[in-house]
C-alpha cells in the first residue's frame, strides 16, 4: 500500500469517526451539563435535569443516524429521514430523483446502536455527571473510568472504519456536493 492510499484511507476513517456523533448534540451536552449538574454538586432537581439532558441528547444522536440528504435536479440539498420504502419527505412525483437507494437498512440500526454506546460513554463518564449522579463510583472505580472510554472508542472506531456510514445526515454535505468542491 503506497503512502497516498494509506493517507486517504486514514483521512476517510477519521471523517467517518467525526460523523459518529452529531457535533451539535455533543456541543449542547458539553455546554449544558456543567450548568445542570451544578458542577457536580447536585440536588434532586439537578439529577432529574441531567438525566433528561442525557436522554434527549442520546435520542438526538440515534435520530441523526436515520437522517440523510440528496441533491435534487435544481442543485438544492434536500434533507429527510430514511424509511423502509425510501425517504420522507418524498420528492415530488415530477422529480427525476431516485431516493430508493436512501431507504432504511440494517446497517443504520448498527450505526445507531454504536452511536448510542459512544454517546453513553461520553455523557455518563463525564466528571460532572459522575459527581452528580453516582459520586462514589469515581472513587471506587477509577480504573474502570479510565479504561472504558478508550476501549469503546477503539471498538466503535474499528466498526465504523470497516463498515462506513453512507448517510449524509442533516448538516453534512451530500456526496455529489462534496465531490464538486
C-alpha positions in Angstrom: 0.0 0.0 0.0 1.5 3.3 -1.0 1.6 6.4 1.2 -1.2 8.2 -0.7 -3.6 5.3 -0.4 -2.8 4.9 3.2 -3.2 8.6 3.9 -6.6 8.7 2.0 -7.8 5.6 3.9 -6.8 7.2 7.3 -8.5 10.5 6.5 -11.6 8.7 5.3 -11.7 6.7 8.6 -11.3 9.9 10.6 -14.1 11.5 8.6 -16.3 8.6 9.5 -15.4 8.9 13.1 -16.3 12.6 13.1 -19.8 11.6 11.8 -20.2 9.2 14.7 -21.7 11.8 17.0 -23.6 14.8 15.8 -21.4 17.7 16.8 -24.3 20.0 17.7 -25.7 17.4 20.1 -22.4 16.8 21.8 -21.8 20.6 22.0 -25.2 21.1 23.6 -24.5 18.4 26.1 -21.0 19.7 26.9 -22.4 23.3 27.2 -25.4 22.5 29.4 -24.1 19.6 31.5 -21.9 21.7 33.9 -24.9 24.1 34.4 -27.5 21.3 35.0 -25.2 19.3 37.3 -24.2 22.4 39.2 -20.6 21.5 38.8 -21.3 18.1 40.3 -23.0 19.3 43.4 -26.5 18.0 42.6 -29.8 18.3 44.2 -32.7 16.0 43.2 -33.8 18.6 40.6 -30.3 18.7 39.2 -30.3 14.9 38.9 -33.6 15.0 37.0 -32.5 17.7 34.7 -29.2 16.0 34.0 -30.9 12.7 33.3 -33.4 14.4 31.0 -30.5 16.1 29.1 -28.6 12.8 28.6 -31.8 11.1 27.4 -32.7 13.9 25.0 -29.2 14.2 23.6 -29.0 10.4 23.3 -32.3 10.3 21.3 -31.0 13.1 19.1 -27.8 11.0 18.4 -29.9 8.0 17.5 -32.3 10.1 15.3 -29.5 11.6 13.4 -28.4 8.1 12.3 -31.5 7.8 10.2 -31.3 11.2 8.5 -29.9 11.7 5.1 -29.8 14.2 2.2 -29.8 14.2 -1.5 -29.3 16.8 -4.2 -32.3 17.4 -6.5 -32.1 18.3 -10.1 -32.1 22.0 -9.3 -28.9 21.5 -7.1 -30.8 22.1 -3.9 -29.9 19.9 -1.0 -32.9 18.2 0.5 -32.9 16.6 4.0 -35.1 13.9 5.3 -35.5 10.6 7.2 -34.8 7.2 5.8 -37.8 4.9 5.8 -38.3 1.2 4.8 -39.7 2.4 1.5 -37.2 5.2 0.7 -37.2 8.7 2.0 -39.5 11.0 3.9 -40.5 13.6 2.8 -40.5 12.1 -0.7 -39.5 14.3 -3.6 -42.3 15.5 -5.9 -43.7 12.9 -8.3 -42.5 15.1 -11.2 -38.9 14.9 -9.9 -36.5 12.5 -11.5 -34.5 11.9 -8.3 -34.3 8.3 -7.3 -34.3 8.1 -3.5 -34.9 4.3 -3.3 -31.2 3.9 -2.5 -31.7 6.0 0.6 -34.1 3.5 2.2 -33.6 2.2 5.7 -31.0 -0.6 6.1 -29.9 -2.9 8.9 -26.6 -1.1 9.0 -28.4 2.1 10.1 -29.5 0.3 13.2 -26.0 -1.0 13.9 -24.7 2.6 13.5 -27.4 4.0 15.7 -26.5 1.4 18.4 -22.8 2.3 18.3 -23.6 6.0 18.3 -25.6 5.4 21.4 -22.8 3.5 23.1 -20.3 6.2 22.3 -22.6 9.0 23.5 -23.3 7.0 26.7 -19.6 6.7 27.4 -19.1 10.4 26.7 -22.0 11.5 28.8 -22.1 9.0 31.6 -18.4 9.2 32.3 -18.2 13.0 32.2 -16.8 14.2 35.5 -19.8 16.4 36.3 -22.2 13.6 35.5 -20.3 11.1 37.7 -20.1 13.6 40.6 -23.8 14.3 40.3 -25.4 11.0 39.6 -23.1 8.5 41.2 -20.4 10.2 43.3 -19.0 7.1 45.0 -18.4 5.4 41.6 -15.4 7.8 40.8 -13.6 6.8 44.0 -14.3 3.1 43.8 -14.0 2.5 40.0 -11.3 5.0 38.9 -9.5 2.4 36.8 -12.8 1.4 35.0 -13.5 5.1 34.2 -10.0 5.4 32.6 -10.2 2.2 30.6 -13.8 2.1 29.3 -13.7 5.3 27.0 -10.6 4.2 25.0 -11.9 0.7 24.6 -15.4 1.8 23.4 -13.7 4.3 21.1 -11.4 1.7 19.6 -14.2 -0.8 19.1 -16.6 1.7 17.7 -13.9 3.3 15.5 -13.0 -0.1 14.1 -16.6 -0.9 13.3 -17.1 2.5 11.6 -13.9 2.1 9.6 -14.7 -1.4 8.4 -18.4 -0.6 7.8 -18.5 3.1 6.9 -21.7 5.0 7.3 -23.0 6.2 3.9 -25.7 8.5 5.3 -25.3 12.3 5.0 -27.3 13.5 7.9 -28.7 16.9 8.5 -25.8 19.4 8.4 -23.4 17.2 6.4 -22.9 17.8 2.7 -24.1 15.3 0.2 -21.6 13.2 -1.8 -22.3 15.0 -5.0 -21.8 18.4 -3.4 -18.5 17.4 -1.7 -17.2 15.9 -4.9 -17.8 19.2 -6.8 -15.7 21.3 -4.4 
